[in-house]
């Protein structure tokens, strides 16, 4: 992988990890469209992948540091009993929402990726991701009209539903953030609250994935050149993710009535166009 390719992949990871447009889908589709000649399954790609996720994770921690500090402070009882119960409830919701992905990922992740890991199938799922975002925007009107909720007002059942939505991301092309935001919207959250819960969920998921992939490096230790390339890409990915998160949170607050629609149209255009190119032109 060249430095130009690495930086493009880092920019892509930093932006699409949090945008509801599937980072994995883009990581599979873009090299195929550009005819890049490196193998995503090569052992030299693993250190690069780990560092990209580490950069994204650090960016999320920086942006939501105040949220985590408030939750921890409340959970240990520094702000009174009511806040303590509310903070502990939110921590419980985050744990419950993560369980479905842990179970499904442990049982079926490699099977799903092996069956649907091609660029053509990723393009199809990216198109379906757009349909999911568009359909959710259409359905959420009745949900929000019936009941508007905050994160602390969610129940364990709501958390399980959002967690099940997260499992859709095991199909390359279906966005983790997009799916979980959709789940939150359909449980009565506004876009900014659904996005905040989604991004708080992402922190332990990304860290766990990074640690898991990091352990594999013991069997394929990278050389100095790979480490330098991966570290530079991680910085690019982290800075991009930080800017993307800041943009998205402002965007969702300002466009609550139709926020997912532009992303939906992009996914449908990108997925459909990529499928036509890959399937008929090659």
C-alpha positions as CSV (number, residue, x, y, z in Angstrom):
1,X,0.0,0.0,0.0
2,X,1.4,3.4,-1.0
3,X,1.2,6.5,1.2
4,X,-1.4,8.0,-1.1
5,X,-3.6,4.9,-0.8
6,X,-3.1,4.8,3.0
7,X,-4.1,8.4,3.4
8,X,-7.2,8.0,1.2
9,X,-8.2,5.0,3.3
10,X,-7.6,6.9,6.5
11,X,-9.7,9.8,5.3
12,X,-12.4,7.4,4.3
13,X,-12.3,5.5,7.6
14,X,-12.4,8.7,9.7
15,X,-15.4,10.1,7.8
16,X,-17.4,7.0,7.1
17,X,-17.0,5.2,10.5
18,X,-19.4,7.8,12.0
19,X,-21.4,9.0,9.0
20,X,-24.3,6.6,8.3
21,X,-22.8,5.3,5.1
22,X,-20.7,2.2,6.1
23,X,-17.0,2.5,6.5
24,X,-16.5,-1.2,5.8
25,X,-18.6,-1.0,2.6
26,X,-16.5,1.9,1.3
27,X,-13.3,0.1,2.3
28,X,-14.3,-2.9,0.1
29,X,-15.8,-1.0,-2.8
30,X,-13.3,1.8,-3.3
31,X,-10.2,-0.3,-3.9
32,X,-12.2,-2.5,-6.3
33,X,-13.4,0.6,-8.3
34,X,-9.9,2.1,-8.4
35,X,-8.3,-1.3,-9.2
36,X,-5.8,-1.0,-6.3
37,X,-3.5,-4.0,-6.2
38,X,-3.3,-4.7,-2.5
39,X,-5.0,-7.5,-0.7
40,X,-7.3,-6.5,2.2
41,X,-6.7,-10.0,3.7
42,X,-2.9,-9.7,3.6
43,X,-1.2,-10.0,7.0
44,X,0.5,-6.6,6.3
45,X,-2.9,-4.9,6.3
46,X,-3.7,-5.9,9.9
47,X,-1.5,-3.3,11.6
48,X,-2.9,-0.6,9.3
49,X,-6.4,-1.6,10.2
50,X,-5.8,-1.7,13.9
51,X,-4.2,1.8,13.9
52,X,-7.1,3.3,11.8
53,X,-9.6,2.0,14.4
54,X,-7.4,3.3,17.2
55,X,-7.4,6.7,15.7
56,X,-11.2,6.7,15.4
57,X,-11.6,5.5,19.0
58,X,-9.3,8.2,20.3
59,X,-11.3,10.9,18.4
60,X,-14.6,9.6,19.9
61,X,-13.1,9.6,23.4
62,X,-11.9,13.2,22.9
63,X,-15.2,14.5,21.6
64,X,-17.4,12.7,24.1
65,X,-15.0,13.0,27.0
66,X,-17.4,15.4,28.8
67,X,-20.3,12.9,28.4
68,X,-18.3,10.1,29.8
69,X,-17.0,12.3,32.7
70,X,-20.6,13.3,33.5
71,X,-21.8,9.7,33.4
72,X,-19.0,8.4,35.6
73,X,-19.3,11.3,38.1
74,X,-23.1,10.7,38.3
75,X,-22.7,6.9,38.6
76,X,-20.4,7.2,41.7
77,X,-22.9,9.5,43.4
78,X,-21.1,12.9,43.1
79,X,-24.3,14.7,41.9
80,X,-27.0,13.2,44.0
81,X,-29.1,10.1,44.1
82,X,-31.4,11.0,41.2
83,X,-28.5,11.6,38.8
84,X,-26.7,8.5,40.1
85,X,-29.7,6.3,39.2
86,X,-30.0,8.0,35.8
87,X,-26.3,7.6,35.0
88,X,-26.3,3.9,36.1
89,X,-29.4,3.4,33.9
90,X,-27.6,4.8,30.9
91,X,-24.5,2.6,31.5
92,X,-26.9,-0.4,31.7
93,X,-28.5,0.6,28.4
94,X,-25.1,0.8,26.7
95,X,-24.2,-2.7,28.0
96,X,-27.5,-4.2,27.0
97,X,-27.3,-2.6,23.5
98,X,-23.9,-4.0,23.0
99,X,-24.8,-7.6,23.9
100,X,-26.5,-8.6,20.6
101,X,-23.5,-7.6,18.5
102,X,-21.1,-9.5,20.8
103,X,-23.3,-12.6,20.5
104,X,-24.0,-12.4,16.7
105,X,-20.4,-11.3,16.0
106,X,-18.9,-14.2,17.9
107,X,-21.2,-16.7,16.2
108,X,-21.6,-15.5,12.6
109,X,-19.2,-12.6,11.8
110,X,-16.7,-14.6,9.8
111,X,-19.5,-16.5,8.0
112,X,-21.3,-13.3,7.0
113,X,-18.1,-11.6,5.9
114,X,-17.0,-14.7,3.8
115,X,-20.4,-14.9,2.1
116,X,-20.9,-11.2,1.6
117,X,-17.4,-9.7,1.6
118,X,-17.1,-9.0,-2.1
119,X,-17.2,-5.5,-3.6
120,X,-20.3,-6.3,-5.6
121,X,-22.3,-7.6,-2.6
122,X,-21.1,-4.6,-0.5
123,X,-22.5,-2.3,-3.2
124,X,-25.8,-4.0,-3.0
125,X,-25.9,-3.7,0.8
126,X,-24.8,0.0,0.5
127,X,-27.9,0.5,-1.6
128,X,-30.0,-1.3,0.9
129,X,-28.5,0.9,3.6
130,X,-29.8,3.9,1.8
131,X,-33.3,2.3,1.7
132,X,-33.1,1.6,5.4
133,X,-32.3,5.3,6.2
134,X,-35.0,6.5,3.9
135,X,-37.6,4.2,5.2
136,X,-36.8,5.1,8.8
137,X,-37.3,8.8,8.1
138,X,-40.7,7.9,6.7
139,X,-41.7,5.7,9.6
140,X,-40.3,7.9,12.5
141,X,-43.0,10.6,12.0
142,X,-45.6,8.5,13.7
143,X,-43.2,7.5,16.4
144,X,-42.1,11.0,17.3
145,X,-45.7,12.2,17.2
146,X,-46.7,9.5,19.6
147,X,-43.7,9.9,22.1
148,X,-40.5,12.0,22.2
149,X,-37.9,10.5,24.5
150,X,-34.5,11.2,25.9
151,X,-31.7,8.7,26.3
152,X,-32.4,8.2,30.0
153,X,-36.0,7.5,29.2
154,X,-35.1,4.4,27.1
155,X,-35.9,1.0,28.5
156,X,-33.9,-2.3,28.4
157,X,-36.2,-3.4,25.6
158,X,-35.4,-0.3,23.6
159,X,-31.6,-1.0,24.1
160,X,-32.0,-4.5,22.8
161,X,-33.8,-3.3,19.7
162,X,-31.1,-0.7,19.0
163,X,-28.5,-3.4,19.7
164,X,-30.2,-5.7,17.1
165,X,-30.1,-2.9,14.6
166,X,-26.3,-2.7,15.2
167,X,-26.0,-6.3,14.1
168,X,-26.9,-5.3,10.6
169,X,-23.4,-3.8,10.3
170,X,-21.9,-7.3,10.0
171,X,-23.1,-7.1,6.4
172,X,-20.4,-5.0,4.5
173,X,-22.3,-2.0,3.2
174,X,-24.8,-1.6,6.0
175,X,-23.6,1.1,8.4
176,X,-23.2,0.5,12.1
177,X,-23.9,4.1,13.0
178,X,-26.7,4.4,10.5
179,X,-28.4,1.2,11.7
180,X,-28.1,2.2,15.4
181,X,-29.4,5.7,14.7
182,X,-32.3,4.2,12.8
183,X,-33.0,2.0,15.8
184,X,-32.9,5.0,18.1
185,X,-35.2,7.0,15.9
186,X,-37.8,4.2,15.8
187,X,-37.7,4.1,19.6
188,X,-38.7,7.8,19.8
189,X,-35.4,9.6,20.0
190,X,-34.5,12.7,18.0
191,X,-31.6,12.5,15.5
192,X,-29.1,14.2,17.9
193,X,-30.0,11.9,20.8
194,X,-30.0,8.8,18.6
195,X,-26.6,9.8,17.2
196,X,-25.2,10.5,20.7
197,X,-26.3,7.1,22.0
198,X,-25.0,5.5,18.8
199,X,-21.6,7.1,19.2
200,X,-21.4,6.3,22.9
201,X,-22.1,2.7,21.9
202,X,-19.4,2.8,19.3
203,X,-16.6,3.5,21.8
204,X,-16.5,0.1,23.6
205,X,-17.3,-1.7,20.3
206,X,-14.4,-0.1,18.5
207,X,-12.0,-0.5,21.4
208,X,-12.9,-4.2,21.7
209,X,-12.4,-4.7,18.0
210,X,-9.1,-2.9,18.1
211,X,-7.8,-5.0,21.0
212,X,-9.0,-8.2,19.3
213,X,-7.2,-7.4,16.1
214,X,-4.2,-6.1,18.0
215,X,-3.7,-9.5,19.7
216,X,-3.4,-11.0,16.2
217,X,-0.3,-8.9,15.6
218,X,1.6,-11.3,17.9
219,X,1.4,-13.8,15.1
220,X,2.3,-11.3,12.4
221,X,4.6,-8.6,13.8
222,X,4.8,-5.6,11.5
223,X,8.1,-4.1,10.3
224,X,9.2,-0.5,11.0
225,X,7.9,0.8,7.6
226,X,4.4,-0.6,8.2
227,X,4.3,0.9,11.7
228,X,5.2,4.3,10.4
229,X,2.6,4.1,7.7
230,X,0.0,2.9,10.1
231,X,0.7,5.6,12.7
232,X,0.6,8.4,10.1
233,X,-2.7,7.0,8.8
234,X,-4.1,6.8,12.3
235,X,-3.5,10.5,12.9
236,X,-5.3,11.3,9.6
237,X,-8.2,9.0,10.5
238,X,-8.5,10.4,14.1
239,X,-8.5,14.1,13.0
240,X,-11.0,13.3,10.2
241,X,-13.2,11.4,12.7
242,X,-13.1,14.2,15.2
243,X,-14.2,16.8,12.5
244,X,-16.9,14.4,11.2
245,X,-18.3,13.9,14.7
246,X,-18.5,17.6,15.4
247,X,-20.1,18.2,12.1
248,X,-22.7,15.4,12.5
249,X,-23.8,16.4,16.0
250,X,-24.4,20.0,14.8
251,X,-26.1,18.8,11.6
252,X,-28.5,16.4,13.4
253,X,-29.5,19.2,15.9
254,X,-30.3,21.5,13.0
255,X,-32.1,19.2,10.6
256,X,-34.1,16.8,12.7
257,X,-37.0,16.5,10.3
258,X,-35.0,15.1,7.4
259,X,-31.4,14.6,8.5
260,X,-30.9,11.0,7.2
261,X,-32.3,11.7,3.7
262,X,-29.2,13.1,2.0
263,X,-27.1,10.1,3.3
264,X,-29.8,7.8,2.1
265,X,-29.8,9.2,-1.4
266,X,-26.0,9.1,-1.4
267,X,-25.9,5.5,-0.4
268,X,-28.4,4.5,-3.0
269,X,-26.6,6.4,-5.8
270,X,-23.1,5.1,-4.7
271,X,-24.3,1.5,-4.1
272,X,-26.3,1.4,-7.3
273,X,-23.6,3.0,-9.4
274,X,-20.8,0.8,-7.9
275,X,-22.8,-2.3,-8.6
276,X,-23.4,-1.4,-12.2
277,X,-19.7,-0.6,-12.7
278,X,-18.4,-3.7,-10.9
279,X,-20.9,-6.2,-12.3
280,X,-21.1,-5.0,-15.9
281,X,-17.8,-3.3,-16.5
282,X,-15.5,-4.9,-14.0
